[in-house]
Amino acid sequence: MTERAGYLPGLTDDEVDWQILRFGGADAPLEVAVPVLTDAQMQAMAERVRVASRDHLKTLTISQIIDIIDRAVARLLDRKDPYRRKAEEILPIVTGYDAEMIRLGLTGYLKTFRKPELQKFTVEDFANPLILDDFQPMPKGGFARAFGPDILTHIWAGNVPGIPVWSLVSGLLVKAGNIGKVPSAEPLFAGWFAQVLSEVAPEIADCFAVVWWKGGDTAREEALLKESDVVLAYGGNESLSAIRDRVPVTTRYLAYGHKVSFGAISRAALDTQKAADTAHQAAYDVVRYDQQGCYSPHVFFVERNGRISPQDFAQYLAHELETFEKKYPRRALSIGEARDMATWRHSEEIKSFASKNRGLIGNADSAWSVAFVDDTEDLSPSGLNRTIKIVAVDALADIVPRIAPYKALLQTVGIAAPPAELYALSTALGIAGVTRISAIGHMTAPEAGWHHDGRFNLLDLVSITEIERSAEAAADTLAPYAD
């Protein structure tokens, strides 16, 4: 089976060189042809997108754009749609994730881009979303209008299927011309989404493109970066730093790098009735996409003195992870991933042999591992791929000093606690650097309009043009009705 990746308005297949990426095993081989554009083709593509976005996308109202996105997403939610069928058939081969996990994950994720959610999305950043359409009155006086970039470049990571939709939708909502570079790990979904958009709204079919280049191909990267007004990049900190060095100084650069997330569980969630459900929800956060997202937990801090002890909760969690393994088997690991997981397990085994306050559940052949620590311990990264640590604490407030070394890397915290504890702890966590707080079980499913890493999805992309009151007053003196 061969599938073409990308979306290249104005170019036919025979005008482009294609490179083959191979996925799957002998039982389900898959070839994905990714486009390799010349510098001249990349520059021409950028110009085509720039002109089309000015002539078409920027003439639409925000309501019209939301309707277009809603229609495209409705198709991708329809399991009879050919693109949805492709996604369900091909993405498990490309990513290695369980097919049912991908099916449910795509549905849950795509629902955040339906019309009601997109309306929430825009009002999160703009008190008056009409500022994207026309000059609107400002509280300080005068008027202002928000303008999206002519070329917004996205450099996407491939750790979670469908993730490019988030930033591409953000770009469309601010009426930007969008060019996205897909990762080799998952090069297909962004192109499918672009194709569906072009089919539901042919008038904007040239307002976006989806391209590819091999990692480290700085020549093609720089050819696009030079054409960009704003660059959004996702990935490891080292690669993001290298991209920053190549972005022109006059170009806005927004980077989203590695983050660390964790959970916090109050003793109130650990009675004999609630503990099993809490463990089930915690296990789901671990299992969903095998902790590859920046919002996936590495540690759960669990309060002592509940009816279920932190050590017993670790057993509950291990049971749920084993149950999930039967329902959603972990994907096959690369050599590097298997090595990292084995190294983490080995480290935890050595520590458990040296201390009666530590333990490790799950054997070396298990698809998951749970480490338990009944001692003072700071936040630390897991081995990923369903490895998790339970750290006992006397009170959830004790977590704050333990996460201090990771302030620049903190992102999501899943909390199971009563309201008073939730708000008190959230304040302390916010001061410590945490940018998102969710329920346990929802860590890997951010709400529409989530402020990614504490930033604005849309405001960061636009420029604001203001008409000051002095200009209004001066214009009045020149009007035909002036005395």
ZAMARGU-4260 file (C-alpha; in steps of 0.2 Angstrom, whole numbers, plus 5000, padded with zeros to 4 digits):
<rodrens>
0) 5000/5000/5000 | 5006/5017/4996 | 4999/5034/5002 | 5004/5051/4997 | 5007/5064/5010
5) 5006/5083/5010 | 4995/5096/5001 | 5003/5106/4987 | 4991/5119/4979 | 4997/5123/4962
10) 5008/5108/4959 | 5004/5092/4951 | 5011/5076/4957 | 5023/5074/4942 | 5030/5091/4945
15) 5037/5086/4962 | 5050/5074/4968 | 5044/5061/4981 | 5053/5052/4994 | 5047/5035/5001
20) 5045/5033/5020 | 5041/5015/5026 | 5030/5010/5040 | 5023/4994/5047 | 5030/4976/5047
25) 5030/4962/5035 | 5011/4958/5039 | 5006/4976/5035 | 5019/4986/5025 | 5015/5004/5021
30) 5024/5016/5010 | 5021/5035/5012 | 5027/5046/4998 | 5032/5063/5005 | 5035/5078/4994
35) 5053/5085/4992 | 5051/5103/4985 | 5065/5113/4977 | 5070/5130/4985 | 5061/5138/4970
40) 5045/5128/4972 | 5045/5132/4991 | 5046/5151/4987 | 5033/5149/4974 | 5022/5140/4986
45) 5024/5153/4999 | 5019/5167/4987 | 5004/5157/4981 | 4998/5155/4999 | 5002/5173/5003
50) 4992/5180/4988 | 4977/5168/4991 | 4976/5172/5009 | 4975/5190/5006 | 4962/5188/4991
55) 4951/5175/4999 | 4954/5170/5017 | 4956/5188/5024 | 4940/5193/5016 | 4929/5180/5025
60) 4922/5184/5042 | 4927/5174/5058 | 4910/5166/5058 | 4912/5160/5040 | 4929/5153/5044
65) 4922/5144/5059 | 4908/5137/5048 | 4921/5130/5036 | 4932/5122/5049 | 4916/5115/5057
70) 4911/5107/5041 | 4928/5099/5038 | 4929/5092/5056 | 4911/5085/5054 | 4917/5075/5039
75) 4932/5069/5049 | 4920/5064/5063 | 4910/5054/5051 | 4916/5036/5051 | 4909/5033/5033
80) 4919/5047/5026 | 4934/5041/5015 | 4947/5052/5025 | 4941/5046/5042 | 4942/5028/5035
85) 4959/5031/5029 | 4964/5038/5046 | 4957/5023/5056 | 4965/5011/5044 | 4982/5019/5041
90) 4987/5029/5057 | 4988/5013/5067 | 5001/5006/5055 | 5011/5023/5054 | 5011/5026/5073
95) 5010/5009/5080 | 4996/5014/5092 | 4981/5003/5095 | 4968/5005/5082 | 4954/5007/5095
100) 4964/5020/5105 | 4967/5030/5089 | 4948/5029/5084 | 4942/5035/5101 | 4957/5048/5102
105) 4953/5056/5086 | 4935/5057/5089 | 4938/5065/5106 | 4951/5077/5099 | 4941/5082/5084
110) 4926/5086/5094 | 4936/5101/5101 | 4935/5109/5084 | 4916/5109/5081 | 4908/5126/5079
115) 4903/5129/5098 | 4920/5124/5103 | 4928/5136/5090 | 4917/5150/5096 | 4924/5147/5114
120) 4942/5146/5106 | 4940/5164/5099 | 4933/5172/5115 | 4946/5165/5125 | 4959/5176/5117
125) 4948/5190/5110 | 4934/5198/5121 | 4926/5204/5105 | 4931/5191/5091 | 4924/5204/5078
130) 4941/5212/5080 | 4947/5200/5067 | 4934/5207/5055 | 4934/5225/5057 | 4940/5240/5068
135) 4931/5238/5085 | 4930/5251/5100 | 4943/5249/5113 | 4940/5252/5132 | 4954/5265/5132
140) 4946/5274/5118 | 4949/5273/5099 | 4947/5257/5089 | 4958/5242/5085 | 4959/5228/5073
145) 4968/5211/5073 | 4978/5206/5057 | 4985/5188/5055 | 5001/5185/5046 | 5002/5183/5027
150) 5013/5167/5030 | 5012/5157/5046 | 5024/5143/5046 | 5021/5127/5057 | 5035/5115/5060
155) 5026/5100/5068 | 5031/5086/5079 | 5024/5068/5077 | 5022/5061/5094 | 5003/5061/5095
160) 4992/5058/5080 | 4982/5074/5074 | 4991/5086/5084 | 4995/5098/5069 | 4976/5102/5068
165) 4977/5113/5083 | 4989/5125/5076 | 4982/5125/5059 | 4965/5129/5065 | 4973/5143/5075
170) 4981/5150/5059 | 4964/5149/5050 | 4955/5158/5064 | 4967/5173/5062 | 4965/5172/5043
175) 4984/5168/5040 | 4991/5159/5025 | 4997/5143/5033 | 5012/5132/5027 | 5015/5117/5038
180) 5030/5105/5038 | 5024/5087/5043 | 5036/5076/5053 | 5042/5059/5046 | 5035/5050/5061
185) 5017/5054/5056 | 5016/5063/5039 | 4998/5060/5034 | 4984/5068/5045 | 4988/5086/5042
190) 4988/5083/5023 | 4971/5074/5024 | 4964/5089/5035 | 4970/5101/5022 | 4962/5091/5008
195) 4945/5090/5017 | 4946/5109/5020 | 4949/5112/5001 | 4934/5101/4997 | 4922/5109/5009
200) 4928/5127/5004 | 4936/5127/4987 | 4938/5146/4988 | 4951/5145/5001 | 4960/5129/4993
205) 4976/5139/4990 | 4977/5147/5007 | 4987/5133/5015 | 5000/5120/5011 | 5007/5105/5019
210) 5025/5101/5015 | 5040/5090/5021 | 5058/5090/5022 | 5070/5078/5030 | 5076/5083/5047
215) 5092/5093/5046 | 5089/5099/5028 | 5092/5117/5033 | 5092/5123/5015 | 5074/5119/5012
220) 5069/5125/5030 | 5078/5142/5027 | 5069/5144/5010 | 5052/5144/5019 | 5058/5153/5035
225) 5063/5168/5024 | 5046/5169/5017 | 5037/5168/5035 | 5030/5182/5045 | 5027/5170/5060
230) 5035/5153/5064 | 5027/5140/5076 | 5038/5126/5080 | 5036/5110/5091 | 5049/5098/5096
235) 5064/5095/5107 | 5073/5109/5114 | 5089/5106/5105 | 5080/5106/5088 | 5070/5122/5093
240) 5086/5131/5097 | 5093/5127/5080 | 5077/5133/5071 | 5078/5149/5081 | 5095/5152/5075
245) 5089/5151/5057 | 5073/5162/5059 | 5076/5180/5053 | 5077/5192/5067 | 5062/5202/5061
250) 5051/5186/5061 | 5041/5181/5076 | 5046/5164/5083 | 5035/5154/5095 | 5043/5138/5101
255) 5034/5124/5111 | 5047/5112/5118 | 5048/5097/5130 | 5037/5099/5146 | 5034/5088/5161
260) 5017/5084/5169 | 5011/5075/5184 | 4996/5071/5195 | 4991/5075/5213 | 4979/5064/5222
265) 4971/5069/5239 | 4966/5057/5252 | 4948/5062/5249 | 4949/5052/5233 | 4956/5037/5242
270) 4941/5029/5251 | 4936/5012/5247 | 4923/5018/5234 | 4933/5031/5225 | 4950/5024/5224
275) 4947/5011/5211 | 4939/5025/5199 | 4953/5037/5203 | 4966/5023/5198 | 4956/5019/5182
280) 4957/5038/5177 | 4975/5039/5182 | 4979/5024/5172 | 4970/5031/5157 | 4981/5046/5157
285) 4996/5035/5157 | 4990/5024/5143 | 4984/5036/5131 | 4997/5038/5117 | 5010/5030/5129
290) 5015/5046/5138 | 5021/5054/5122 | 5012/5070/5125 | 5019/5085/5135 | 5003/5083/5145
295) 5006/5065/5150 | 5010/5061/5168 | 5027/5055/5174 | 5023/5055/5193 | 5007/5054/5204
300) 5010/5062/5221 | 4997/5053/5233 | 4993/5059/5250 | 4995/5047/5265 | 4982/5043/5279
305) 4968/5040/5267 | 4958/5024/5268 | 4968/5017/5254 | 4987/5020/5256 | 4998/5027/5243
310) 5006/5009/5242 | 4989/5001/5240 | 4985/5014/5227 | 5000/5009/5217 | 4993/4991/5216
315) 4977/4998/5211 | 4985/5008/5197 | 4995/4992/5192 | 4979/4982/5190 | 4971/4996/5179
320) 4987/4997/5168 | 4986/4978/5166 | 4968/4979/5161 | 4971/4993/5149 | 4985/4983/5141
325) 4972/4970/5136 | 4961/4983/5129 | 4973/4995/5121 | 4990/4985/5119 | 5005/4996/5120
330) 5013/4999/5103 | 5030/4991/5098 | 5044/5001/5105 | 5060/5007/5095 | 5077/5001/5101
335) 5080/5018/5109 | 5063/5018/5118 | 5065/5000/5124 | 5082/5005/5131 | 5076/5020/5140
340) 5062/5010/5148 | 5074/4997/5153 | 5086/5010/5160 | 5072/5018/5171 | 5066/5001/5177
345) 5084/4996/5181 | 5086/5012/5191 | 5070/5009/5201 | 5075/4991/5204 | 5091/4996/5212
350) 5083/5009/5223 | 5070/4997/5229 | 5083/4984/5234 | 5092/4998/5244 | 5077/5004/5253
355) 5061/4996/5261 | 5052/5012/5257 | 5052/5009/5239 | 5046/4996/5227 | 5043/4991/5209
360) 5027/4983/5202 | 5028/4974/5185 | 5041/4962/5178 | 5054/4966/5164 | 5042/4958/5151
365) 5027/4969/5156 | 5021/4982/5145 | 5020/4994/5160 | 5029/4997/5177 | 5024/5006/5193
370) 5037/5012/5205 | 5032/5016/5223 | 5041/5028/5234 | 5036/5031/5252 | 5050/5044/5256
375) 5054/5062/5251 | 5057/5062/5232 | 5056/5076/5219 | 5047/5076/5203 | 5057/5066/5190
380) 5054/5060/5172 | 5048/5043/5169 | 5054/5030/5156 | 5039/5034/5146 | 5028/5021/5137
385) 5018/5016/5152 | 5031/5019/5166 | 5024/5029/5181 | 5030/5033/5199 | 5019/5034/5214
390) 5026/5046/5227 | 5018/5047/5245 | 5016/5064/5253 | 5009/5070/5270 | 4999/5084/5261
395) 4997/5090/5243 | 5006/5106/5248 | 5022/5096/5251 | 5023/5094/5232 | 5027/5112/5228
400) 5045/5112/5234 | 5048/5095/5225 | 5044/5102/5208 | 5054/5118/5210 | 5069/5111/5200
405) 5058/5109/5185 | 5049/5126/5185 | 5054/5130/5167 | 5047/5113/5161 | 5031/5112/5170
410) 5015/5111/5161 | 4999/5100/5166 | 4994/5094/5183 | 4980/5082/5185 | 4971/5084/5202
415) 4959/5073/5212 | 4955/5084/5227 | 4940/5093/5235 | 4936/5111/5230 | 4946/5120/5244
420) 4961/5109/5241 | 4960/5111/5222 | 4960/5130/5223 | 4973/5132/5236 | 4985/5120/5228
425) 4981/5127/5210 | 4987/5144/5217 | 5003/5137/5223 | 5006/5127/5207 | 5003/5142/5196
430) 5016/5152/5206 | 5028/5137/5204 | 5026/5137/5185 | 5012/5125/5181 | 5001/5132/5167
435) 4986/5119/5166 | 4976/5110/5179 | 4964/5096/5174 | 4955/5082/5182 | 4963/5065/5183
440) 4958/5056/5167 | 4958/5072/5157 | 4976/5076/5157 | 4979/5071/5139 | 4963/5080/5132
445) 4965/5099/5134 | 4949/5109/5132 | 4946/5120/5117 | 4955/5136/5119 | 4967/5129/5131
450) 4981/5141/5133 | 4996/5130/5128 | 5010/5132/5140 | 5001/5147/5147 | 5001/5157/5131
455) 4988/5163/5119 | 4984/5152/5104 | 4977/5167/5093 | 4984/5183/5101 | 5002/5177/5099
460) 4999/5176/5080 | 4991/5193/5076 | 4997/5211/5075 | 4985/5224/5082 | 4982/5240/5072
465) 4975/5255/5083 | 4966/5270/5078 | 4969/5282/5092 | 4957/5295/5098 | 4967/5309/5091
470) 4965/5302/5074 | 4946/5301/5076 | 4946/5319/5082 | 4957/5325/5068 | 4946/5316/5055
475) 4930/5325/5062 | 4938/5342/5058 | 4940/5337/5040 | 4922/5329/5038 | 4909/5337/5026
480) 4898/5340/5041 | 4912/5350/5051 | 4908/5368/5055
</rodrens>
